[in-house]
């Protein structure tokens, strides 16, 4: 793969040397791609669709749509430029995920003659104090092929090609619910998979800290491969169904993380309750918890709660989150829904952000971009860094911060009624519906809607 990437890089350099004129955008309204991240576990593929909206008053507006199973993640900070040469066109694409310290960019050669474009580039991702650069290879999916593949569990066979001994073999019975254990984790988790008659597969993992959202892939014989990528997070799973009916697999995230996992079929598999994972310890008042506003001013949680009460708050959801956190994004979408439904009864949200760098200017900027991307308007304080040990020290009222997000449910007297650690998002199906029902019942009690 790296040799191919180098070859494409040389070809691009030659093409760019022959540039004769440049123009914004491209005549196509929509282009579909398979993007492969080059990871230690092999190619990590994803499906991305670039869409363009024409503007009569200014430059055309582009957006990127990353498709993983039933999920579509949309990025609006997209720039596409095409340079025309004597031999062919070279298209340059840059996709930035606002508030996630993440940039995907590539250049592709479009030779025309109905030949799909191909190119290469990088995905740059900040994690804690480190910045990682991952090579990517991009290939366009032809219009006819893409149209015939839509609707198959949200995936395409282009995401993973059939390989090895699994080629042409009947898919092994991966579908169902499994009790899984990652070697590097303390607690067991739940794996759930769906596989259709053609071997197209979707699934997720539900852990005590959250879920792996929507995974897409395929089964070839006894080999299961799943991936997810939205220019923000990257997951790659390979697994084999063993002769004894158990699963042995590997998990990679980008170029920086690898773990192994095993699973045993268990239709009743579950994780411990989110309401029981983190305990309220107390020992400090709200006024003693002093953080920073996005403008850099010191403010206590007590003062922030005062402001919310002045605006009619009768119950508050204290959200511990990070702009970098995918599960937090799912939780925030649900909290927006809850706040909208119950704002008239006095439900409010207060965010405490735990960011990567500890550089206040940088972290505040990331949170602002995150607010813009998520469309939130509730107050946010920058409370510290994302390291869970340091975050726990910043929030001594909890025994420990085990997951982002963590939500503290406060009544009208600012007393903590419950703490929920982690979040089971829409990809978890029934688990998400159970969470919604339980949260809404609790909020109803806090607002006095039920005894």
C-alpha positions as CSV (number, residue, x, y, z in Angstrom):
1,X,0.0,0.0,0.0
2,X,2.8,2.4,0.8
3,X,4.4,1.7,-2.5
4,X,1.1,2.5,-4.2
5,X,0.9,5.7,-2.2
6,X,4.4,6.8,-3.2
7,X,3.6,6.0,-6.9
8,X,0.5,8.2,-6.7
9,X,2.5,10.9,-5.0
10,X,5.0,11.0,-7.9
11,X,2.2,11.0,-10.4
12,X,0.6,13.9,-8.7
13,X,3.8,15.9,-8.6
14,X,4.2,15.4,-12.4
15,X,0.6,16.5,-13.0
16,X,1.0,19.6,-10.8
17,X,4.1,20.7,-12.7
18,X,2.0,20.8,-15.9
19,X,-0.7,23.1,-14.4
20,X,-1.9,25.6,-17.0
21,X,-5.0,27.1,-15.3
22,X,-6.9,26.7,-12.0
23,X,-10.6,26.8,-11.2
24,X,-12.7,26.3,-8.2
25,X,-14.8,23.1,-7.7
26,X,-15.8,20.7,-10.4
27,X,-18.8,20.2,-12.8
28,X,-20.0,17.2,-10.8
29,X,-22.8,17.6,-8.3
30,X,-21.9,14.5,-6.3
31,X,-18.9,12.2,-6.1
32,X,-18.7,9.0,-4.0
33,X,-15.4,7.5,-2.7
34,X,-14.0,4.7,-0.8
35,X,-11.3,6.1,1.5
36,X,-8.7,3.7,2.9
37,X,-6.6,4.6,6.0
38,X,-3.3,2.8,6.0
39,X,-3.1,1.3,9.5
40,X,-1.0,-1.5,11.1
41,X,-4.1,-3.7,10.8
42,X,-4.4,-3.2,7.1
43,X,-6.6,-0.8,5.1
44,X,-9.4,0.8,7.2
45,X,-12.0,1.6,4.6
46,X,-14.9,4.1,4.7
47,X,-17.5,5.5,2.2
48,X,-17.6,9.2,1.7
49,X,-19.8,11.3,-0.6
50,X,-18.9,14.8,-1.6
51,X,-21.9,17.0,-2.5
52,X,-22.0,20.4,-4.0
53,X,-24.7,23.1,-3.8
54,X,-24.5,25.9,-6.4
55,X,-24.6,29.5,-5.2
56,X,-25.6,32.3,-7.4
57,X,-24.0,34.9,-5.1
58,X,-20.7,33.4,-4.3
59,X,-18.6,30.2,-4.3
60,X,-20.3,26.8,-4.5
61,X,-20.7,25.1,-1.1
62,X,-19.4,21.6,-0.6
63,X,-20.2,19.1,2.1
64,X,-18.8,15.6,2.9
65,X,-21.1,12.8,4.0
66,X,-19.4,9.8,5.7
67,X,-21.6,6.7,5.6
68,X,-21.3,4.0,8.2
69,X,-24.2,1.5,8.4
70,X,-27.3,3.5,9.1
71,X,-25.4,6.6,10.1
72,X,-24.4,9.6,7.9
73,X,-22.0,12.1,9.5
74,X,-21.9,15.4,7.7
75,X,-18.9,17.8,7.6
76,X,-19.6,21.3,6.2
77,X,-16.0,22.7,6.3
78,X,-15.0,21.4,2.9
79,X,-12.9,22.9,0.2
80,X,-12.6,21.4,-3.3
81,X,-10.3,22.9,-6.0
82,X,-9.5,21.5,-9.4
83,X,-6.4,22.3,-11.4
84,X,-6.5,21.6,-15.1
85,X,-3.4,20.3,-16.8
86,X,-2.4,19.4,-20.4
87,X,-2.8,15.7,-19.5
88,X,-5.6,15.5,-16.9
89,X,-7.3,17.2,-14.0
90,X,-6.0,17.1,-10.4
91,X,-8.7,17.6,-7.7
92,X,-7.7,18.7,-4.2
93,X,-10.0,18.0,-1.3
94,X,-9.7,19.3,2.2
95,X,-12.2,18.3,5.0
96,X,-11.9,19.7,8.5
97,X,-14.1,18.5,11.3
98,X,-14.9,21.5,13.4
99,X,-14.1,21.1,17.1
100,X,-12.4,17.8,16.6
101,X,-8.8,18.8,15.7
102,X,-9.1,16.6,12.6
103,X,-8.3,17.3,8.9
104,X,-8.7,14.9,6.0
105,X,-7.1,16.0,2.7
106,X,-6.2,14.3,-0.5
107,X,-5.3,15.0,-4.2
108,X,-6.7,12.8,-6.9
109,X,-6.0,12.4,-10.6
110,X,-9.1,12.5,-12.8
111,X,-8.1,11.1,-16.2
112,X,-11.7,11.3,-17.6
113,X,-12.8,8.7,-20.2
114,X,-15.2,7.3,-17.6
115,X,-12.3,6.1,-15.4
116,X,-12.9,6.6,-11.7
117,X,-10.5,9.1,-10.1
118,X,-7.8,7.8,-7.7
119,X,-5.6,9.7,-5.3
120,X,-3.8,9.8,-2.0
121,X,-3.4,12.1,1.0
122,X,-3.4,12.2,4.8
123,X,-5.7,12.2,7.8
124,X,-4.3,14.4,10.6
125,X,-5.7,13.9,14.1
126,X,-4.8,15.3,17.4
127,X,-5.1,13.0,20.4
128,X,-4.1,14.5,23.8
129,X,-0.7,16.1,23.3
130,X,0.1,14.1,20.1
131,X,-0.6,14.8,16.5
132,X,-0.9,11.8,14.3
133,X,-0.7,11.7,10.5
134,X,-2.2,8.7,8.7
135,X,-1.7,8.0,5.0
136,X,-4.9,7.5,3.0
137,X,-5.7,6.2,-0.4
138,X,-8.8,7.3,-2.2
139,X,-10.7,5.7,-5.1
140,X,-13.9,7.0,-6.7
141,X,-17.0,4.8,-7.0
142,X,-18.6,5.0,-10.4
143,X,-22.1,6.4,-10.5
144,X,-23.9,3.3,-11.7
145,X,-22.0,1.0,-9.3
146,X,-22.8,3.3,-6.4
147,X,-26.5,3.6,-7.2
148,X,-26.9,-0.2,-7.3
149,X,-25.1,-0.7,-3.9
150,X,-27.1,1.9,-1.9
151,X,-29.4,0.4,0.7
152,X,-27.5,-2.7,1.5
153,X,-27.2,-2.2,5.2
154,X,-25.5,1.1,4.4
155,X,-22.4,-0.6,3.1
156,X,-20.8,-1.6,-0.2
157,X,-18.6,-4.5,-1.1
158,X,-16.0,-1.9,-2.1
159,X,-15.5,-1.2,1.6
160,X,-13.8,-4.6,2.0
161,X,-13.0,-7.0,-0.9
162,X,-13.3,-10.7,-0.5
163,X,-9.9,-12.2,0.6
164,X,-8.1,-15.3,1.4
165,X,-9.8,-18.6,2.3
166,X,-13.0,-16.7,2.9
167,X,-13.5,-15.9,-0.8
168,X,-16.8,-17.2,-2.0
169,X,-17.4,-19.1,1.2
170,X,-20.8,-19.1,2.9
171,X,-20.8,-16.5,5.8
172,X,-20.2,-18.0,9.2
173,X,-22.9,-17.3,11.9
174,X,-21.6,-14.1,13.4
175,X,-25.1,-12.6,13.7
176,X,-26.4,-12.1,17.2
177,X,-25.4,-11.0,20.6
178,X,-22.0,-11.8,22.2
179,X,-20.3,-11.3,25.5
180,X,-17.0,-9.8,24.6
181,X,-13.7,-8.9,26.4
182,X,-11.0,-6.6,25.2
183,X,-7.6,-7.5,26.6
184,X,-6.8,-3.9,27.5
185,X,-10.1,-3.2,29.3
186,X,-11.3,-3.9,32.9
187,X,-14.9,-4.8,32.2
188,X,-16.6,-7.1,29.7
189,X,-18.8,-5.6,27.0
190,X,-21.4,-6.6,24.5
191,X,-20.9,-7.2,20.8
192,X,-23.9,-7.3,18.5
193,X,-23.8,-8.0,14.8
194,X,-26.2,-8.3,11.8
195,X,-25.3,-10.2,8.7
196,X,-27.5,-10.5,5.6
197,X,-27.5,-13.4,3.0
198,X,-24.8,-11.7,0.9
199,X,-22.4,-11.3,3.8
200,X,-22.9,-7.6,4.3
201,X,-22.5,-6.9,8.0
202,X,-23.1,-4.2,10.6
203,X,-22.7,-4.0,14.3
204,X,-21.3,-2.3,17.3
205,X,-19.7,-2.9,20.7
206,X,-21.4,-1.6,23.9
207,X,-19.0,-0.9,26.8
208,X,-19.2,0.7,30.2
209,X,-17.8,3.9,28.7
210,X,-20.0,4.1,25.6
211,X,-20.3,2.4,22.3
212,X,-18.4,2.1,19.0
213,X,-21.2,3.6,17.1
214,X,-22.1,2.3,13.6
215,X,-19.7,-0.3,12.1
216,X,-20.0,-1.6,8.6
217,X,-18.3,-4.4,6.7
218,X,-18.7,-8.0,5.5
219,X,-18.3,-11.7,6.4
220,X,-16.2,-14.0,4.2
221,X,-16.3,-17.6,5.5
222,X,-15.1,-17.4,9.1
223,X,-13.7,-13.9,8.7
224,X,-15.5,-10.8,9.9
225,X,-14.3,-7.3,9.1
226,X,-15.9,-4.1,10.2
227,X,-14.8,-0.5,10.1
228,X,-16.0,3.0,10.8
229,X,-14.6,6.4,9.8
230,X,-16.1,9.9,9.8
231,X,-12.9,12.0,9.6
232,X,-13.2,12.3,13.4
233,X,-12.7,8.7,14.7
234,X,-11.5,5.5,13.1
235,X,-12.2,1.9,14.1
236,X,-11.1,-1.3,12.4
237,X,-12.1,-4.8,13.5
238,X,-10.9,-8.2,12.2
239,X,-12.2,-11.4,13.7
240,X,-12.4,-15.2,13.1
241,X,-15.1,-17.6,14.2
242,X,-13.2,-20.5,15.8
243,X,-14.2,-24.1,15.7
244,X,-15.5,-24.0,19.3
245,X,-18.0,-21.3,18.3
246,X,-16.1,-18.4,20.0
247,X,-14.7,-15.3,18.3
248,X,-11.1,-14.1,18.4
249,X,-10.4,-10.7,17.0
250,X,-8.2,-7.6,16.7
251,X,-9.1,-4.0,17.0
252,X,-7.2,-1.0,15.7
253,X,-7.9,2.7,15.9
254,X,-5.8,4.8,13.5
255,X,-2.1,4.1,13.8
256,X,-2.0,4.6,17.6
257,X,-4.0,1.8,19.2
258,X,-4.3,-2.0,18.9
259,X,-6.1,-4.4,21.2
260,X,-7.2,-8.0,21.0
261,X,-10.7,-9.3,22.0
262,X,-12.6,-12.5,22.4
263,X,-16.3,-13.2,22.5
264,X,-18.7,-15.9,23.5
265,X,-22.3,-16.1,22.2
266,X,-24.7,-14.9,24.8
267,X,-28.1,-13.5,23.8
268,X,-28.5,-12.1,27.4
269,X,-25.1,-10.4,27.5
270,X,-25.1,-6.9,29.2
271,X,-22.9,-4.3,30.8
272,X,-23.4,-3.0,34.3
273,X,-25.9,-0.2,34.7
274,X,-24.7,3.4,33.8
275,X,-26.4,4.7,36.9
276,X,-24.3,2.4,39.1
277,X,-20.8,3.0,37.7
278,X,-19.9,6.4,39.3
279,X,-20.7,7.4,42.8
280,X,-21.4,10.9,44.2
281,X,-18.8,11.6,46.9
282,X,-19.5,15.2,47.8
283,X,-17.0,16.9,50.1
284,X,-16.9,20.1,48.1
285,X,-19.5,22.8,47.3
286,X,-20.5,24.1,43.9
287,X,-18.8,27.4,44.7
288,X,-15.5,25.6,45.3
289,X,-15.5,24.1,41.8
290,X,-14.0,27.0,39.9
291,X,-13.2,26.7,36.1
292,X,-13.0,29.0,33.1
293,X,-15.5,30.4,30.8
294,X,-14.8,30.3,27.0
295,X,-13.7,33.9,27.4
296,X,-11.1,32.8,29.9
297,X,-12.7,34.3,33.0
298,X,-12.8,32.3,36.3
299,X,-16.3,31.1,37.2
300,X,-17.6,28.7,39.8
301,X,-20.2,26.0,39.0
302,X,-22.3,27.6,41.7
303,X,-22.3,31.0,39.8
304,X,-23.2,29.2,36.6
305,X,-26.1,27.4,38.3
306,X,-27.2,30.8,39.7
307,X,-27.4,32.2,36.2
308,X,-29.4,29.2,35.0
309,X,-31.8,29.6,37.9
310,X,-32.3,33.2,37.1
311,X,-33.3,32.0,33.7
312,X,-35.9,29.7,35.1
313,X,-34.0,26.4,35.8
314,X,-35.8,23.9,38.0
315,X,-33.6,20.9,37.1
316,X,-30.2,20.9,35.6
317,X,-28.2,18.2,33.7
318,X,-24.5,18.7,34.4
319,X,-22.7,17.3,31.3
320,X,-19.1,16.3,31.6
321,X,-17.9,16.0,28.0
322,X,-15.1,16.6,25.5
323,X,-15.3,18.2,22.0
324,X,-13.2,15.3,20.8
325,X,-15.6,12.6,22.1
326,X,-17.9,10.9,19.6
327,X,-20.2,9.4,22.3
328,X,-20.5,12.9,23.7
329,X,-21.8,14.1,20.4
330,X,-24.5,11.4,20.4
331,X,-25.4,12.4,24.0
332,X,-25.5,16.1,23.1
333,X,-28.0,15.4,20.3
334,X,-30.3,13.7,22.8
335,X,-29.8,16.4,25.4
336,X,-30.7,19.0,22.9
337,X,-33.9,17.1,22.2
338,X,-34.7,16.8,26.0
339,X,-34.0,20.5,26.7
340,X,-36.1,21.6,23.8
341,X,-39.0,19.4,25.0
342,X,-38.8,20.5,28.6
343,X,-37.4,24.0,28.5
344,X,-40.8,25.5,29.5
345,X,-40.8,23.3,32.6
346,X,-37.4,24.5,33.6
347,X,-34.9,21.9,32.3
348,X,-31.4,23.3,31.6
349,X,-28.0,21.9,30.7
350,X,-24.6,23.1,31.9
351,X,-21.5,21.7,30.2
352,X,-18.1,21.1,31.7
353,X,-15.5,20.5,29.0
354,X,-12.4,18.4,29.4
355,X,-10.1,18.9,26.5
356,X,-6.9,17.5,25.0
357,X,-4.2,20.1,25.5
358,X,-4.7,22.2,28.6
359,X,-3.9,25.3,26.5
360,X,-6.9,27.5,27.4
361,X,-6.9,29.5,24.2
362,X,-6.8,26.3,22.0
363,X,-9.2,24.3,24.1
364,X,-11.8,27.2,24.2
365,X,-11.5,27.5,20.4
366,X,-12.2,23.8,20.0
367,X,-15.2,24.0,22.3
368,X,-16.6,27.0,20.4
369,X,-16.2,25.1,17.1
370,X,-17.8,22.1,18.7
371,X,-20.8,24.2,19.8
372,X,-21.1,25.6,16.2
373,X,-21.0,22.1,14.8
374,X,-23.5,20.6,17.3
375,X,-25.8,23.7,17.4
376,X,-25.8,24.1,21.2
377,X,-26.4,27.3,23.1
378,X,-26.1,26.2,26.8
379,X,-23.3,27.6,28.9
380,X,-20.0,25.7,29.0
381,X,-17.0,25.9,31.4
382,X,-13.6,24.5,30.5
383,X,-12.9,22.3,33.5
384,X,-9.6,20.6,32.7
385,X,-7.9,18.1,30.5
386,X,-9.3,14.8,29.1
387,X,-6.9,12.6,31.1
388,X,-9.3,10.7,33.4
389,X,-7.1,10.8,36.4
390,X,-6.6,14.6,36.2
391,X,-10.3,15.1,35.3
392,X,-11.2,13.1,38.5
393,X,-9.0,15.5,40.5
394,X,-10.8,18.4,39.0
395,X,-14.2,17.0,40.0
396,X,-13.6,15.7,43.6
397,X,-17.4,15.4,44.2
398,X,-17.3,12.2,42.1
399,X,-15.5,9.1,43.3
400,X,-13.9,8.9,39.8
401,X,-14.6,9.9,36.2
402,X,-14.7,6.7,34.2
403,X,-16.2,7.9,31.0
404,X,-17.0,10.9,28.8
405,X,-19.8,11.7,28.8
406,X,-20.9,11.6,32.4
407,X,-24.2,13.3,33.3
408,X,-25.2,14.5,36.8
409,X,-28.9,15.0,37.4
410,X,-29.6,17.9,39.7
411,X,-32.9,18.8,41.3
412,X,-34.2,22.3,42.1
413,X,-32.1,22.4,45.3
414,X,-28.9,21.5,43.3
415,X,-28.8,18.1,45.0
416,X,-27.5,15.3,42.8
417,X,-30.3,12.8,42.3
418,X,-28.3,10.4,40.0
419,X,-25.1,10.1,38.0
420,X,-25.0,8.3,34.6
421,X,-21.5,7.3,33.3
422,X,-21.1,6.6,29.6
423,X,-23.8,6.7,26.9
424,X,-25.4,4.0,24.8
425,X,-26.1,5.8,21.5
426,X,-28.5,5.2,18.5
427,X,-26.2,2.4,17.1
428,X,-27.0,0.2,20.1
429,X,-30.7,0.0,19.2
430,X,-32.7,-1.4,22.2
431,X,-30.1,-0.2,24.7
432,X,-30.5,3.4,23.4
433,X,-34.3,3.1,23.7
434,X,-34.0,1.9,27.3
435,X,-31.7,4.7,28.2
436,X,-34.1,7.3,26.7
437,X,-37.0,5.8,28.7
438,X,-35.1,5.8,32.0
439,X,-33.7,9.4,31.5
440,X,-37.1,10.8,30.6
441,X,-38.7,9.1,33.6
442,X,-36.1,10.6,35.9
443,X,-36.4,14.1,34.4
444,X,-40.2,13.8,34.7
445,X,-39.7,13.2,38.5
446,X,-37.2,16.1,38.8
447,X,-39.7,18.5,37.1
448,X,-42.6,17.2,39.2
449,X,-44.4,15.7,36.3
450,X,-44.9,12.4,38.1
451,X,-44.7,11.2,41.7
